[in-house]
Amino acid sequence: MDLSSPWVAALLALFIWWFATGAILFVVKRADREGGDAHVWSVLLGLPVLFGGVIGYHASLADASVNGVYLGFLSALAIWGWIELAFLSGVITGPNRFECPIGTPQWERFIRAWGTIAYHELLLAGALGAMLWLAWGAENIFGFWTFAVLFFARVSAKLNLFFGVPKINTEFLPEPLRHLPSHFRFAKMNALFPVSVTALTFAIACWFERLHAVDDPAQLVGFALLASMTALALLEHWFMVLPLPDEKLWRWMIPAPKTNEKMREDANGL
């Protein structure tokens, strides 16, 4: 397998996105089944992934080779993955752990929604700022751009869930986040969604323009990885409005629940 091929890089990005998402969901759902402090232990046992990501990211900054690009990409995903695991496990979320009452005004619902994710968002923003500071003037900044794509795509996705989209998947939400869906709502469309998909499409076009403008193998791989991750972020946005069974991508990796409980749905949201 030629790792310097942009096609190989794109396929690897697709596989890693699918596998890493499934692995995180597997861990949090298994912790749900075990109960007790299982979620806390899963986050603590995942710390080597975070430390490895930080060390790998720092090492990648001075390595502008194909291997260095992959190292930066994988390291950024490792940092992101641990933070997401900490969020889904309910360890790093926000001060508000209560459901949003039905009929709450939108301004109050926004404050409550922010309270459910505040610590997580601040940690992500802090990580992004630290990675930018380390990457400033470095030879290889593809790791930073990988994290930045994930960060801004996730902010966009959460805002769209808040303002309302036709399809919200609650099947994989773990127990610690049972209160979260009540802060979002179903809607045919919201004004932000067209802006989000247009911005992501434009970003993909920019990565492809860079992809066709460079000849260096490392640059080709880097822009192929960024284009693929941005395209996947765009796909996740479309999953919010199209009646596609995207949950089937990971259902086989998730431990069966103890009971056939269904998340509460009401007119105020999930």
RACOR-V375142 format. One line per field, one symbol per residue. ss: DSSP state (H for helix, E for strand, C for the rest). psi: psi as a letter, one per 40 degrees, with the letter a starting at -180 (. if undefined). Layout:
ss=???
psi=???
This chain:
ss=CCCCCHHHHHHHHHHHHHHHHHHHHHHHHHHHHHCCCHHHHHHHHCHHHHHHHHHHHHHHCCCCCHHHHHHHHHHHHHHHHHHHHHHHCCCCCCCCCCCCCCCCCHHHHHHHHHHHHHHHHHHHHHHHHHHHHHHCCCCCCHHHHHHHHHHHHHHHHHHHHHHCECCCCCCCCCHHHCCHHHHCCECCCCHHHHHHHHHHHHHHHHHHHHHHHCCCHHHHHHHHHHHHHHHHHHHHHHCCCCCCCHHHHCHHHCCCCCCCCCCCCECCEC
psi=hheehdddddddddddddddddddddddddddddabfdddddddeedddddddddddddddeheidddddddddddddddddddddddeedgcidhfiihihehiddddddddddeedddddddddddddddddeheidheddddddddddddddddddddddhidhhhedehidefdeddeeiiiidiidddddddddddddddddddddeeiehdddddddddddddddddddddddeeighgddededeehihidifiiihiieea.
